[in-house]
């Protein structure tokens, strides 16, 4: 986009993937691990989605794909309303299933599952709460993203509406990073996004946690 706010010519820049985290939920505010629990947006979350959708619509996306969980699907609907695009929902883009961790606050997880939590933070392969490994999340989510990206026109833009943990693992996989380094990407604030661009040697990270001034990251990235 130019300094005047006009959308610049996209020709020759390659395909883009925008990975957009959903708006705020009540469990985000409570720092409660959502995982695959289907929690709705708060009023604040709806407002975040509408604001972000206006910015993303100016990038003239060619396609939108979303997790089928309501917090992501409702966020995607705000962009669809502005662009006229249909939203393809795919359960492969859901957040990490975290078993008994789901519904617990950050403090409760540390108190009840402290050793498991510490091992995960050290970069070990941990089934948090008896749920999915991060690599398994990438195994299901990254192919969905790539499948839709392959359908883009030359220099096209895909918007993927998903969840903090799933977006991080997907970025790590598409960049070819080892799983133990994925946490170095950091979390996304609600309704912020990261941008991957198509380069000569694969996908490159062009922006991360874009869309707002720095603020605390609330939610599943515990």
Secondary structure, 3 states (H helix, E strand, C coil): CCCCCCCCCCCCCCCEEEEEECCCEHHHHCCECCCCCCCCECHHHHHHHHHHHHHHHCCCCCEEEECCCHHHHHHHHHHHHHHCCCEEECHHHCCCCCHHHCCCEHHHHHHHCHHHHHHHHCCCCCCHHHCCCHHHHHHHHHHHHHHHHCCCCCCCEEEEEECHHHHHHHHHHHHCCCHHHHHHHCCCCCCCEEEEEEECCEEEEEEEEECCCCCCCCCCCC
